[in-house]
Amino acid sequence: MRTVLLLFCSNIFMTIAWYGHLKFVQVALWKVVLISWGIALLEYCFQVPANRIGFMEGFNGFQLKMIQEGITLTVFAVFAVLYLKEQIRWNYLASFACIMGSVYFMFFFRN
């Protein structure tokens, strides 16, 4: 559970670093790159411990990546709707369902 919570925090910072600047196109690119790097540093402060703790608690690398991808899409969908004011379309939901399905298969069909 700690791993998942840390990954949620990490992905919030990652999403802000990668996409938050899209509303500030009037700001020079070099400035948003520097600001994004600063925000990404915070993301790494959550991401690295999340992966370390998760690995030590028994997740393997593939599982950690799949958890992260599911969380990334969840965080981004909320961000895109609330901050970027974008609409969710049926094909986005279908794509999201496919990726969440892969997370399901990763954990419930083990050898």
DSSP file (Angstrom, degrees, kcal/mol; ACC not computed):
  #  RESIDUE AA STRUCTURE BP1 BP2  ACC     N-H-->O    O-->H-N    N-H-->O    O-->H-N    TCO  KAPPA ALPHA  PHI   PSI    X-CA   Y-CA   Z-CA
    1    1 A M     >        0   0    0      0, 0.0     4,-2.3     0, 0.0     5,-0.2   0.000 360.0 360.0 360.0 -37.1    0.0    0.0    0.0
    2    2 A R  H  >  +     0   0    0      1,-0.2     4,-2.7     2,-0.2     5,-0.2   0.903 360.0  54.1 -60.9 -39.5    2.9    2.4    0.7
    3    3 A T  H  > S+     0   0    0      1,-0.2     4,-2.4     2,-0.2    -1,-0.2   0.933 109.0  47.0 -59.9 -46.7    4.2    1.8   -2.8
    4    4 A V  H  > S+     0   0    0      2,-0.2     4,-2.2     1,-0.2    -1,-0.2   0.910 112.7  48.9 -64.2 -43.3    0.9    2.7   -4.4
    5    5 A L  H  X S+     0   0    0     -4,-2.3     4,-2.2     2,-0.2    -1,-0.2   0.919 112.4  48.0 -63.9 -43.2    0.5    5.9   -2.3
    6    6 A L  H  X S+     0   0    0     -4,-2.7     4,-2.7     1,-0.2    -1,-0.2   0.885 110.7  52.1 -63.8 -37.9    4.0    7.0   -3.1
    7    7 A L  H  X S+     0   0    0     -4,-2.4     4,-2.6    -5,-0.2    -2,-0.2   0.872 107.2  52.6 -67.4 -35.8    3.4    6.3   -6.8
    8    8 A F  H  X S+     0   0    0     -4,-2.2     4,-1.8     2,-0.2    -2,-0.2   0.947 111.8  45.7 -62.0 -47.1    0.2    8.4   -6.7
    9    9 A C  H  X S+     0   0    0     -4,-2.2     4,-1.9     1,-0.2    -2,-0.2   0.936 113.1  50.8 -59.9 -45.9    2.2   11.3   -5.2
   10   10 A S  H  X S+     0   0    0     -4,-2.7     4,-2.5     1,-0.2    -1,-0.2   0.915 110.1  49.2 -57.1 -45.5    5.0   10.8   -7.7
   11   11 A N  H  X S+     0   0    0     -4,-2.6     4,-2.5     2,-0.2    -1,-0.2   0.788 104.8  57.7 -71.3 -27.5    2.6   10.8  -10.6
   12   12 A I  H  X S+     0   0    0     -4,-1.8     4,-2.0     2,-0.2    -1,-0.2   0.953 112.2  41.4 -63.4 -48.4    0.9   14.0   -9.5
   13   13 A F  H  X S+     0   0    0     -4,-1.9     4,-2.7     2,-0.2    -2,-0.2   0.900 114.4  52.6 -65.2 -40.1    4.2   15.8   -9.6
   14   14 A M  H  X S+     0   0    0     -4,-2.5     4,-2.7     2,-0.2     5,-0.2   0.927 109.5  48.3 -61.3 -45.4    5.2   14.1  -12.9
   15   15 A T  H  X>S+     0   0    0     -4,-2.5     4,-2.6     1,-0.2     5,-0.6   0.906 112.8  47.7 -64.0 -41.9    1.9   15.1  -14.5
   16   16 A I  H  X5S+     0   0    0     -4,-2.0     4,-1.8     3,-0.2     5,-0.4   0.921 113.7  48.2 -63.9 -43.1    2.3   18.7  -13.4
   17   17 A A  H  <5S+     0   0    0     -4,-2.7     4,-0.3     1,-0.2    -2,-0.2   0.907 119.5  37.5 -64.1 -41.7    6.0   18.8  -14.6
   18   18 A W  H  <5S+     0   0    0     -4,-2.7    -2,-0.2    -5,-0.2    -1,-0.2   0.831 135.8  14.1 -81.8 -32.5    5.2   17.3  -18.0
   19   19 A Y  H ><5S+     0   0    0     -4,-2.6     3,-1.5    -5,-0.2     4,-0.2   0.556  99.3  86.8-124.3 -11.9    1.9   19.0  -18.8
   20   20 A G  G ><<S+     0   0    0     -4,-1.8     3,-1.0    -5,-0.6    -3,-0.1   0.805  85.5  60.9 -63.2 -29.7    1.3   21.9  -16.4
   21   21 A H  G >  S+     0   0    0     -5,-0.4     3,-2.4    -4,-0.3    -1,-0.3   0.592  78.0  89.6 -74.3 -10.3    3.2   24.3  -18.6
   22   22 A L  G <  S+     0   0    0     -3,-1.5     3,-0.4     1,-0.3    -1,-0.2   0.758  85.2  53.7 -62.3 -23.1    0.8   23.8  -21.5
   23   23 A K  G <  S+     0   0    0     -3,-1.0    -1,-0.3    -4,-0.2     3,-0.2   0.474 103.4  60.3 -86.0  -1.2   -1.4   26.6  -20.2
   24   24 A F    X   +     0   0    0     -3,-2.4     3,-1.7     1,-0.1    -1,-0.2  -0.375  55.2 143.9-122.7  52.6    1.6   29.0  -20.1
   25   25 A V  T 3   +     0   0    0     -3,-0.4    -1,-0.1     1,-0.3     4,-0.1   0.681  68.2  66.4 -67.2 -16.3    2.7   29.1  -23.7
   26   26 A Q  T 3  S+     0   0    0     -3,-0.2     2,-0.3     2,-0.1    -1,-0.3   0.651  83.7  90.2 -78.3 -14.7    3.7   32.7  -23.4
   27   27 A V  S <  S-     0   0    0     -3,-1.7     5,-0.1    -6,-0.2    -3,-0.1  -0.632  94.5 -97.3 -83.0 139.2    6.5   31.8  -20.9
   28   28 A A    >>  -     0   0    0     -2,-0.3     4,-1.9     1,-0.1     3,-0.6  -0.222  28.0-125.0 -56.5 141.3    9.8   31.1  -22.5
   29   29 A L  H 3> S+     0   0    0      1,-0.2     4,-2.3     2,-0.2     5,-0.2   0.873 108.8  56.7 -58.4 -40.8   10.5   27.4  -23.1
   30   30 A W  H 3> S+     0   0    0      1,-0.2     4,-1.9     2,-0.2    -1,-0.2   0.853 106.5  51.3 -62.4 -32.8   13.8   27.5  -21.2
   31   31 A K  H <> S+     0   0    0     -3,-0.6     4,-2.5     2,-0.2    -1,-0.2   0.923 110.4  46.5 -69.9 -43.8   12.0   28.8  -18.1
   32   32 A V  H  X S+     0   0    0     -4,-1.9     4,-2.6     1,-0.2    -2,-0.2   0.837 109.9  55.6 -69.6 -29.0    9.3   26.1  -18.2
   33   33 A V  H  X S+     0   0    0     -4,-2.3     4,-2.4    -5,-0.2    -1,-0.2   0.945 110.2  44.8 -64.3 -46.5   12.0   23.5  -18.7
   34   34 A L  H  X S+     0   0    0     -4,-1.9     4,-1.9     2,-0.2    -2,-0.2   0.916 115.0  47.5 -63.7 -43.3   13.8   24.6  -15.6
   35   35 A I  H  X S+     0   0    0     -4,-2.5     4,-2.2     1,-0.2    -1,-0.2   0.922 111.7  51.1 -63.3 -43.4   10.6   24.8  -13.6
   36   36 A S  H  X S+     0   0    0     -4,-2.6     4,-2.9     1,-0.2    -2,-0.2   0.886 107.0  53.8 -62.6 -39.2    9.6   21.4  -14.8
   37   37 A W  H  X S+     0   0    0     -4,-2.4     4,-1.8     2,-0.2    -1,-0.2   0.908 108.1  50.6 -60.5 -41.4   13.0   20.0  -13.8
   38   38 A G  H  X S+     0   0    0     -4,-1.9     4,-1.1     2,-0.2    -2,-0.2   0.913 112.8  45.0 -62.7 -42.5   12.4   21.3  -10.3
   39   39 A I  H  X S+     0   0    0     -4,-2.2     4,-1.7     1,-0.2     3,-0.3   0.893 109.7  56.0 -67.7 -38.8    9.0   19.7  -10.1
   40   40 A A  H  X S+     0   0    0     -4,-2.9     4,-2.5     1,-0.2    -1,-0.2   0.823  98.6  61.9 -63.8 -30.8   10.4   16.5  -11.5
   41   41 A L  H  X S+     0   0    0     -4,-1.8     4,-1.6     1,-0.2    -1,-0.2   0.924 104.1  48.4 -59.6 -42.7   12.9   16.4   -8.7
   42   42 A L  H  X S+     0   0    0     -4,-1.1     4,-0.7    -3,-0.3    -1,-0.2   0.889 108.1  55.5 -62.4 -38.3   10.0   16.2   -6.3
   43   43 A E  H >X S+     0   0    0     -4,-1.7     4,-2.7     1,-0.2     3,-1.2   0.930 106.8  49.3 -59.9 -45.4    8.5   13.4   -8.5
   44   44 A Y  H 3X S+     0   0    0     -4,-2.5     4,-2.1     1,-0.3    -1,-0.2   0.824 100.1  65.4 -64.4 -31.5   11.8   11.4   -8.1
   45   45 A C  H 3< S+     0   0    0     -4,-1.6    -1,-0.3     1,-0.2    -2,-0.2   0.721 115.3  30.6 -64.6 -19.6   11.7   11.9   -4.4
   46   46 A F  H <X S+     0   0    0     -3,-1.2     4,-2.0    -4,-0.7    -2,-0.2   0.757 117.9  55.0-101.1 -38.4    8.5    9.8   -4.4
   47   47 A Q  H  X S+     0   0    0     -4,-2.7     4,-2.4     2,-0.2     5,-0.2   0.931 106.0  49.1 -65.0 -49.2    9.2    7.5   -7.3
   48   48 A V  H  X S+     0   0    0     -4,-2.1     4,-2.4     1,-0.2     5,-0.2   0.936 114.4  43.9 -62.8 -48.6   12.5    6.1   -6.3
   49   49 A P  H  > S+     0   0    0      0, 0.0     4,-3.2     0, 0.0     5,-0.3   0.894 111.3  56.4 -62.6 -36.3   11.4    5.1   -2.7
   50   50 A A  H  X S+     0   0    0     -4,-2.0     4,-2.6     1,-0.2    -2,-0.2   0.941 111.5  42.0 -59.1 -47.2    8.1    3.7   -4.1
   51   51 A N  H  X S+     0   0    0     -4,-2.4     4,-2.4     2,-0.2    -1,-0.2   0.900 115.7  49.3 -68.1 -40.4   10.0    1.4   -6.4
   52   52 A R  H  X S+     0   0    0     -4,-2.4     4,-2.3    -5,-0.2    -2,-0.2   0.948 115.3  43.3 -63.1 -48.8   12.6    0.4   -3.7
   53   53 A I  H  X S+     0   0    0     -4,-3.2     4,-1.8     1,-0.2    -2,-0.2   0.929 114.7  50.3 -63.7 -45.1    9.9   -0.3   -1.1
   54   54 A G  H  <>S+     0   0    0     -4,-2.6     5,-2.6    -5,-0.3     4,-0.3   0.900 111.2  48.4 -60.6 -41.2    7.7   -2.1   -3.6
   55   55 A F  H ><5S+     0   0    0     -4,-2.4     3,-1.2     1,-0.2    -1,-0.2   0.909 111.9  49.1 -64.9 -42.3   10.6   -4.3   -4.7
   56   56 A M  H 3<5S+     0   0    0     -4,-2.3    -1,-0.2     1,-0.2    -2,-0.2   0.779 108.3  55.1 -69.0 -25.7   11.6   -5.1   -1.2
   57   57 A E  T 3<5S-     0   0    0     -4,-1.8    -1,-0.2    -5,-0.2    -2,-0.2   0.428 131.3 -88.0 -88.6   1.1    8.0   -6.0   -0.4
   58   58 A G  T < 5S+     0   0    0     -3,-1.2    -3,-0.2     1,-0.4     2,-0.2   0.414  82.5 130.4 115.1  -3.5    7.9   -8.5   -3.2
   59   59 A F      < -     0   0    0     -5,-2.6    -1,-0.4    -6,-0.2     2,-0.2  -0.567  46.6-140.1 -76.8 146.9    6.8   -6.8   -6.4
   60   60 A N     >  -     0   0    0     -2,-0.2     4,-2.5     1,-0.1     5,-0.2  -0.529  30.2 -95.8 -97.5 175.5    9.0   -7.4   -9.4
   61   61 A G  H  > S+     0   0    0      1,-0.2     4,-2.2     2,-0.2     5,-0.2   0.880 123.1  51.4 -59.5 -41.9   10.0   -4.8  -12.0
   62   62 A F  H  > S+     0   0    0      1,-0.2     4,-2.3     2,-0.2    -1,-0.2   0.917 111.3  48.0 -62.2 -43.0    7.2   -5.6  -14.4
   63   63 A Q  H  > S+     0   0    0      1,-0.2     4,-2.5     2,-0.2     5,-0.2   0.914 110.2  51.4 -65.5 -42.7    4.6   -5.4  -11.7
   64   64 A L  H  X S+     0   0    0     -4,-2.5     4,-2.3     1,-0.2    -1,-0.2   0.907 111.0  49.0 -60.5 -40.9    6.0   -2.0  -10.5
   65   65 A K  H  X S+     0   0    0     -4,-2.2     4,-2.3    -5,-0.2    -2,-0.2   0.905 111.1  49.0 -66.2 -41.1    5.9   -0.6  -14.0
   66   66 A M  H  X S+     0   0    0     -4,-2.3     4,-2.2     2,-0.2    -2,-0.2   0.897 111.0  49.7 -67.5 -39.6    2.3   -1.8  -14.6
   67   67 A I  H  X S+     0   0    0     -4,-2.5     4,-2.3     1,-0.2     5,-0.2   0.942 111.9  49.8 -59.9 -46.5    1.1   -0.3  -11.3
   68   68 A Q  H  X S+     0   0    0     -4,-2.3     4,-2.8    -5,-0.2    -2,-0.2   0.886 109.0  51.1 -61.5 -40.8    2.8    2.9  -12.3
   69   69 A E  H  X S+     0   0    0     -4,-2.3     4,-2.3     2,-0.2    -1,-0.2   0.918 110.2  48.9 -65.6 -42.9    1.2    3.0  -15.7
   70   70 A G  H  X S+     0   0    0     -4,-2.2     4,-1.8     1,-0.2    -2,-0.2   0.916 114.5  45.4 -61.7 -42.7   -2.3    2.5  -14.3
   71   71 A I  H  X S+     0   0    0     -4,-2.3     4,-2.9     2,-0.2     5,-0.3   0.903 109.7  55.7 -66.8 -41.2   -1.7    5.2  -11.7
   72   72 A T  H  X S+     0   0    0     -4,-2.8     4,-2.8     1,-0.2    -2,-0.2   0.923 109.3  45.9 -57.8 -46.1   -0.3    7.5  -14.4
   73   73 A L  H  X S+     0   0    0     -4,-2.3     4,-2.5     2,-0.2    -1,-0.2   0.884 112.8  50.4 -66.6 -37.7   -3.4    7.2  -16.6
   74   74 A T  H  X S+     0   0    0     -4,-1.8     4,-1.8    -5,-0.2    -2,-0.2   0.955 114.4  43.2 -64.1 -49.5   -5.7    7.8  -13.6
   75   75 A V  H  X S+     0   0    0     -4,-2.9     4,-2.5     1,-0.2    -2,-0.2   0.921 115.2  49.8 -62.5 -44.4   -3.9   10.9  -12.5
   76   76 A F  H  X S+     0   0    0     -4,-2.8     4,-3.4    -5,-0.3     5,-0.2   0.902 106.7  54.6 -64.3 -40.2   -3.5   12.2  -16.0
   77   77 A A  H  X S+     0   0    0     -4,-2.5     4,-1.9     2,-0.2    -1,-0.2   0.922 111.7  44.5 -59.7 -44.2   -7.2   11.7  -16.8
   78   78 A V  H  X S+     0   0    0     -4,-1.8     4,-2.8     2,-0.2     5,-0.4   0.932 115.5  48.3 -64.3 -45.3   -8.2   13.8  -13.7
   79   79 A F  H  X>S+     0   0    0     -4,-2.5     4,-2.7     1,-0.2     5,-1.6   0.920 110.4  51.0 -60.1 -46.7   -5.6   16.4  -14.6
   80   80 A A  H  <5S+     0   0    0     -4,-3.4     6,-2.8     3,-0.2    -1,-0.2   0.883 116.4  40.6 -62.5 -39.3   -6.7   16.6  -18.2
   81   81 A V  H  <5S+     0   0    0     -4,-1.9     4,-0.2    -5,-0.2    -2,-0.2   0.943 125.3  33.2 -74.8 -48.4  -10.3   17.1  -17.3
   82   82 A L  H  <5S+     0   0    0     -4,-2.8    -3,-0.2    -5,-0.2    -2,-0.2   0.893 132.9  23.3 -79.7 -40.2   -9.9   19.5  -14.4
   83   83 A Y  T  <5S+     0   0    0     -4,-2.7    -3,-0.2    -5,-0.4    -2,-0.1   0.901 131.3  34.8 -95.5 -48.6   -6.8   21.5  -15.3
   84   84 A L  S   <S-     0   0    0     -5,-1.6    -3,-0.2     2,-0.1    -4,-0.2   0.602  96.5-134.3 -83.8 -10.1   -6.6   21.3  -19.1
   85   85 A K        +     0   0    0     -6,-0.4     2,-0.2    -4,-0.2    -4,-0.2   0.857  49.2 155.7  59.7  38.4  -10.4   21.3  -19.5
   86   86 A E        -     0   0    0     -6,-2.8     2,-0.3     1,-0.0    -1,-0.2  -0.634  41.3-118.7 -93.7 154.8  -10.3   18.5  -22.0
   87   87 A Q        -     0   0    0     -2,-0.2     2,-0.5     1,-0.0    -1,-0.0  -0.692  18.4-124.7 -93.0 143.3  -13.2   16.1  -22.7
   88   88 A I        -     0   0    0     -2,-0.3     2,-0.2     4,-0.0   -11,-0.0  -0.768  32.1-161.5 -83.7 129.3  -13.0   12.4  -22.1
   89   89 A R     >  -     0   0    0     -2,-0.5     4,-2.1     1,-0.1     3,-0.4  -0.692  30.5-108.2-109.8 164.3  -13.9   10.6  -25.3
   90   90 A W  H  > S+     0   0    0      1,-0.2     4,-2.5    -2,-0.2     5,-0.2   0.870 118.4  53.4 -61.0 -37.8  -15.0    7.0  -25.8
   91   91 A N  H  > S+     0   0    0      2,-0.2     4,-2.1     1,-0.2    -1,-0.2   0.819 106.6  52.7 -70.7 -28.5  -11.8    6.0  -27.4
   92   92 A Y  H  > S+     0   0    0     -3,-0.4     4,-2.7     2,-0.2    -1,-0.2   0.926 111.1  47.1 -66.9 -44.1   -9.8    7.4  -24.5
   93   93 A L  H  X S+     0   0    0     -4,-2.1     4,-2.6     2,-0.2    -2,-0.2   0.897 111.6  50.5 -63.8 -40.0  -11.9    5.3  -22.1
   94   94 A A  H  X S+     0   0    0     -4,-2.5     4,-1.9     2,-0.2    -1,-0.2   0.916 112.3  47.0 -64.4 -42.8  -11.5    2.2  -24.3
   95   95 A S  H  X S+     0   0    0     -4,-2.1     4,-2.1     2,-0.2    -2,-0.2   0.920 112.0  50.6 -63.4 -43.6   -7.7    2.7  -24.3
   96   96 A F  H  X S+     0   0    0     -4,-2.7     4,-2.7     1,-0.2     5,-0.2   0.912 108.6  52.3 -60.0 -43.8   -7.7    3.2  -20.6
   97   97 A A  H  X S+     0   0    0     -4,-2.6     4,-2.2     1,-0.2    -1,-0.2   0.879 107.4  52.7 -61.9 -38.5   -9.7    0.0  -20.1
   98   98 A C  H  X S+     0   0    0     -4,-1.9     4,-1.6     2,-0.2    -1,-0.2   0.921 111.7  45.0 -63.6 -43.7   -7.2   -2.0  -22.2
   99   99 A I  H  X S+     0   0    0     -4,-2.1     4,-1.6     2,-0.2    -2,-0.2   0.912 113.2  49.3 -69.0 -40.9   -4.3   -0.7  -20.1
  100  100 A M  H  X S+     0   0    0     -4,-2.7     4,-2.1     1,-0.2    -1,-0.2   0.858 107.8  56.6 -65.0 -32.8   -6.1   -1.4  -16.9
  101  101 A G  H  X S+     0   0    0     -4,-2.2     4,-2.6    -5,-0.2    -1,-0.2   0.878 103.3  53.6 -63.0 -37.0   -6.9   -4.8  -18.2
  102  102 A S  H  X S+     0   0    0     -4,-1.6     4,-2.0     2,-0.2    -1,-0.2   0.870 106.5  51.9 -66.4 -35.3   -3.2   -5.4  -18.7
  103  103 A V  H  X S+     0   0    0     -4,-1.6     4,-1.5     2,-0.2    -2,-0.2   0.925 109.6  50.4 -63.5 -43.6   -2.7   -4.5  -15.0
  104  104 A Y  H  X S+     0   0    0     -4,-2.1     4,-2.4     1,-0.2     3,-0.4   0.944 111.2  47.2 -58.3 -50.1   -5.4   -7.1  -14.1
  105  105 A F  H  X S+     0   0    0     -4,-2.6     4,-1.1     1,-0.2    -1,-0.2   0.855 107.1  58.8 -62.4 -34.8   -3.7   -9.8  -16.2
  106  106 A M  H  < S+     0   0    0     -4,-2.0    -1,-0.2     1,-0.2    -2,-0.2   0.883 117.8  29.4 -61.0 -38.9   -0.4   -9.0  -14.6
  107  107 A F  H  < S+     0   0    0     -4,-1.5     3,-0.3    -3,-0.4    -2,-0.2   0.721 123.0  43.1 -98.9 -23.0   -1.6   -9.7  -11.1
  108  108 A F  H  < S+     0   0    0     -4,-2.4    -3,-0.2     1,-0.2    -2,-0.1   0.462 108.3  54.2-108.8   0.0   -4.3  -12.3  -11.5
  109  109 A F  S  < S+     0   0    0     -4,-1.1    -1,-0.2    -5,-0.2     2,-0.2  -0.522  74.2 155.3-128.8  65.8   -2.8  -14.7  -14.0
  110  110 A R              0   0    0     -3,-0.3    -3,-0.1    -2,-0.1    -4,-0.0  -0.545 360.0 360.0 -90.7 156.3    0.5  -15.6  -12.4
  111  111 A N              0   0    0     -2,-0.2    -1,-0.1     0, 0.0    -2,-0.0   0.409 360.0 360.0 -92.4 360.0    2.5  -18.7  -13.0
